[in-house]
């Protein structure tokens, strides 16, 4: 058991576009907090170093950990040369969201039908495409989702023999929430008739000149024909009719069959097929799987919707999805997010991710905007760092001694606060510069922060369940977050220079 993400399409990215596509995948994974570890072992202790996503041209990446979730799942990966992405168990929080966003990226690039899934269910939220547009500067729309017949047909035919026929609820998964007004039309009507039947169509209620009038008339013609001979033979003649060209259908012999032939000139073959299946009480999709590759496509459909309505739908369908900022996209508020928050934290606001948790990704743009509180806190820490630095000017410390003290401090912090990992580049930078007072002062400041926040961080002892279903108010408590945030500033050289001047 577990949560799995998937993509129903082929993931076939044209070779000449793979480099651009791979760059977008890498950015999504990086800003989504996906990481791998380097495990080091020194002085009798093992420790993990965070390795953010870095993709070289034509290279491969593997990852299993999400920085914001502080949780590892089964290994996922991407092959830039082939354009292939894979994942296994992905949980239900940030790791899952970012994997699903990658699948939405495939959906945006793939010219063929293909959709992001979680546990076999089509995902229809606009937030994924909105985040891609924000992060990548793209203008992706959801127009591909409105090729309703092609999309559902592919989905349904793959399920024949293994799963139940799609329901109306299954079909609604394809239509993006908030854009369902754009889904009206004959394809949507046909899909609803397939799933719910046409019993609602009565002569008294249908209006002249509408699509339901045509469906009702065709149904009556089929009912009349299917009574003329044995069911099996009659159905077979209908299937044979659907395989004929327009001229042959116009010349269908027999009054009842010729009536059906006339409807075939303006109605898609699928209509005659699903009405036949409904009348005979058989599975439309089972029959359609057998015949769909051979049926006619030369019908000339009537116009049922006024031009103004068609224009409105087209604009809605093709409009780029509005942007969602990264912190909005990664925000978690599920059934287990704050499950069983202990009484010690009652009355405090729930924890939700903010840009203050994304300091590693700060680059001076509006991608990461520090809060006033964070700016003030870093200013206070900078003053404290200078004070420590001044005191250390006269002191010396051997490089090996610095390394040991630094490592043991990180191990101690991790053991107490849980899952506090330094970034790989930052760790080695500090180790290589252990003879410089700026770095030594930063390590001493790290110890001060750890000591000062022990009471706040003690709540981690209340974690009674696995990490992913423990209240975020415990796992992302204020004391622990201060250490994560400080280490991320130390790993971000531009931001560190801005406040700490080294």
DAKA-V739108 format. One record per pair of residues at least 6 apart in sequence whose C-alpha atoms are under 8 Angstrom apart, sorted by the first residue. I is the first residue (numbers start at 0). J is the second residue. D is the distance in whole Angstrom. If there is no record, write none. Layout:
i: {I,I}
j: {J,J}
d: {D,D}
//
This chain:
i: {1,1,1,2,2,2,2,2,2,3,3,3,3,3,3,3,4,4,4,4,4,4,4,4,4,4,4,4,5,5,5,5,5,5,5,5,6,6,6,6,6,6,7,7,7,7,7,8,8,8,8,8,8,9,10,10,10,10,11,11,12,12,12,12,14,17,17,17,17,18,18,18,18,20,21,21,22,23,24,24,25,25,25,26,26,27,27,27,27,27,28,28,28,28,29,29,29,30,30,31,31,31,31,31,31,32,32,32,32,33,33,33,33,33,33,33,33,34,34,34,34,34,34,34,34,34,35,35,35,35,35,35,35,35,36,36,36,36,37,37,37,37,37,38,38,38,38,39,39,39,39,40,41,42,44,46,46,47,47,48,48,48,48,48,49,49,49,49,50,50,50,52,52,53,54,56,56,57,57,57,58,58,58,59,59,59,59,59,60,60,60,61,61,61,61,62,62,62,63,63,63,63,63,64,64,64,64,65,65,65,67,67,67,68,68,68,69,70,70,72,72,72,72,73,73,73,73,74,74,75,75,75,75,76,76,76,77,77,77,78,86,89,89,90,92,93,93,96,99,99,99,99,100,100,100,102,102,102,103,103,103,103,104,104,105,106,106,106,106,107,107,107,112,112,112,112,113,114,114,115,115,116,120,120,121,121,121,122,122,123,123,123,123,123,124,124,125,125,125,126,126,126,127,128,128,128,128,128,129,129,129,129,130,130,130,130,130,131,131,131,132,132,132,132,132,132,133,133,133,133,134,134,138,138,139,139,140,140,140,140,140,141,141,141,141,141,141,142,142,144,144,144,144,145,145,145,145,145,147,147,147,147,148,148,148,150,151,151,155,155,155,156,156,156,158,159,159,159,160,164,164,165,166,167,167,167,167,170,174,178,178,180,181,181,181,181,181,182,184,185,189,193,193,193,196,200,200,201,202,205,205,206,208,209,210,213,214,217,217,217,218,218,218,220,220,220,220,221,221,221,221,221,222,223,224,224,224,225,225,227,230,234,238,238,240,240,241,241,241,241,241,242,242,242,243,243,244,244,245,245,245,245,248,248,248,248,248,249,249,249,249,250,250,251,251,263,263,264,264,264,264,265,265,265,265,266,266,266,267,267,267,267,268,268,268,269,272,272,272,273,276,276,276,277,324,325,326,326,326,327,329,330,330,331,331,335,335,335,335,336,336,336,336,337,337,337,337,337,338,338,338,339,339,340,340,340,341,344,349,349,350,350,350,350,354,354,354,354,355,355,355,355,355,355,356,356,357,357,357,358,358,358,358,358,358,358,359,359,359,359,360,360,361,361,361,361,362,362,377,378,380,381,381,383,384,384,384,384,387,387,387,388,388,388,391,391,392,395,396,397,398,398,398,401,401,401,401,402,402,405,408,409,409,409,412,412,413,413,415,415,416,416,416,416,417,419,419,419,420,421,421,422,422,422,424,425,425,429,432,433,437,445,445,448,448,449,449,452,452,453,454,455,455,455,455,456,456,456,456,458,458,459,459,459,461,462,462,462,462,463,466,488,488,489,492,495}
j: {88,89,90,88,89,90,91,117,118,86,87,88,89,90,117,118,86,87,88,89,95,98,99,115,116,117,118,119,86,99,102,115,116,117,118,119,102,105,113,114,115,116,112,113,114,115,116,106,109,111,112,113,114,113,82,83,105,109,82,109,20,82,108,109,81,79,80,81,82,56,57,79,80,82,79,82,54,135,101,104,52,53,54,134,135,97,100,101,131,134,52,97,98,101,51,52,53,325,360,65,93,94,97,325,329,51,65,66,67,51,52,62,63,64,65,66,94,49,50,51,52,62,63,64,65,66,49,50,51,52,61,62,63,64,47,48,49,50,47,48,49,50,423,45,46,47,48,45,46,47,48,46,406,403,410,410,420,420,421,420,421,422,423,426,420,421,422,423,422,423,424,60,62,60,60,79,80,78,79,80,78,79,80,76,77,78,79,80,76,77,78,74,75,76,77,74,75,76,71,72,73,74,75,70,71,72,94,71,93,94,93,352,356,92,93,94,418,466,467,88,89,90,94,86,87,88,89,86,87,84,85,86,87,84,85,86,83,84,85,84,98,95,98,467,331,329,331,329,115,116,117,127,127,128,131,114,115,116,114,115,127,128,128,131,113,112,113,114,115,139,140,143,143,149,150,153,150,121,122,121,122,122,169,172,169,172,173,172,173,172,173,174,175,176,175,176,175,176,320,322,323,328,328,139,140,141,320,322,320,321,322,323,322,323,324,325,328,137,139,322,138,139,320,321,322,323,322,323,324,325,324,325,319,320,319,320,316,317,318,319,320,175,316,317,318,319,320,316,317,150,173,174,175,173,174,181,182,316,173,182,186,187,186,187,190,173,170,173,164,165,284,284,285,288,164,284,285,288,285,282,284,194,194,190,191,194,195,190,182,315,316,312,311,312,313,315,316,312,304,210,270,273,277,283,277,211,215,215,215,211,212,212,303,303,303,262,270,259,262,271,271,274,275,255,256,258,259,255,259,271,274,275,278,255,233,255,256,233,234,233,279,275,272,290,248,260,263,268,293,294,295,293,294,295,294,295,295,297,264,295,297,298,257,260,261,263,264,257,260,261,264,257,260,257,260,271,298,297,298,299,300,298,299,300,301,298,299,300,295,296,298,300,294,295,296,287,283,286,287,283,282,283,286,283,366,366,352,353,354,353,352,351,352,351,352,467,468,469,470,468,469,470,471,349,469,470,471,472,468,469,470,469,470,470,472,473,461,472,471,472,471,472,475,476,367,368,369,370,367,368,369,370,373,484,480,484,367,484,487,367,369,484,487,488,491,494,487,488,490,491,367,491,367,368,491,494,493,494,498,498,444,498,499,444,440,441,444,499,440,443,444,436,437,440,436,440,436,434,434,434,430,433,434,430,433,434,439,430,433,442,446,419,420,421,419,449,419,420,456,457,456,457,459,479,459,479,482,483,483,486,487,486,487,490,490,489,490,438,438,439,501,482,485,481,482,478,482,478,479,478,478,476,477,478,479,476,477,478,479,473,476,473,474,476,473,469,470,473,474,469,474,494,495,495,501,501}
d: {6,8,7,5,6,5,7,7,6,8,6,5,6,8,6,5,7,7,8,7,7,7,7,7,6,4,6,8,8,8,7,6,5,6,8,8,6,8,6,5,5,6,8,5,5,7,7,8,8,7,6,4,6,7,7,7,6,7,7,7,8,6,7,7,8,7,7,8,6,7,7,7,8,8,5,7,8,7,6,8,7,7,6,8,8,7,8,7,8,7,7,7,8,8,6,5,8,8,7,8,8,8,6,8,8,7,5,5,6,7,7,6,7,6,5,6,7,6,5,5,6,5,6,5,6,7,6,5,7,8,7,5,6,6,6,5,5,5,6,5,7,7,7,7,6,5,6,6,5,6,8,6,8,7,8,7,8,6,8,6,6,5,5,8,6,6,4,5,6,6,8,7,8,8,6,7,8,7,5,4,6,5,6,7,6,5,6,8,5,5,7,7,6,4,7,6,6,6,5,5,6,4,6,6,4,6,8,6,7,6,7,8,8,7,6,7,7,7,7,6,6,7,8,7,6,5,7,7,7,8,6,4,6,6,6,7,6,4,6,6,8,5,8,8,7,6,8,7,6,7,8,8,5,7,7,7,5,8,7,6,7,7,8,7,8,8,6,6,7,7,8,8,8,7,6,8,8,7,8,6,6,5,8,8,8,6,6,7,7,6,6,6,5,6,6,6,6,7,7,8,6,7,7,7,7,8,6,8,5,5,4,5,6,5,6,6,6,7,8,8,6,6,7,8,6,8,5,6,6,8,8,7,5,7,5,6,7,6,6,4,5,7,6,7,8,7,7,5,5,7,6,6,7,8,7,8,6,7,8,8,6,7,6,8,8,8,7,8,7,6,7,7,8,6,7,7,6,8,8,8,7,7,6,8,6,6,7,8,7,7,7,7,8,5,7,6,6,8,8,7,7,6,8,7,7,7,6,8,8,6,6,7,7,6,7,8,8,7,6,7,8,6,8,7,8,6,6,8,7,8,8,7,7,7,7,5,6,6,7,8,8,7,8,7,7,7,8,6,8,5,6,6,4,6,7,6,6,7,7,8,7,8,8,5,7,7,8,7,6,6,8,7,8,5,6,8,7,8,5,6,8,5,5,5,7,6,7,6,8,7,6,8,6,6,7,8,7,8,7,5,6,5,8,7,8,8,6,5,6,8,7,6,6,7,8,8,5,7,7,7,7,5,6,7,7,4,6,7,7,6,5,8,6,6,7,7,7,7,8,6,6,6,7,8,5,6,6,8,8,8,6,7,7,7,8,6,7,8,8,7,8,7,6,6,7,8,5,6,7,5,7,7,5,8,8,7,7,7,7,7,8,6,5,8,6,6,6,7,6,8,8,6,6,5,6,7,7,8,7,7,8,6,6,8,6,8,8,6,7,7,7,8,8,8,7,7,5,7,8,8,6,7,7,6,8,8,8,6,8,6,8,8,7,6,7,7,5,6,7,6,7,8,8,8,7,8,7,5,8,7,8,7,6,5,8,6,7,5,6,6,7,6,6,8,7,6,8,7,7,7,7,6,6,6,8,7}
//
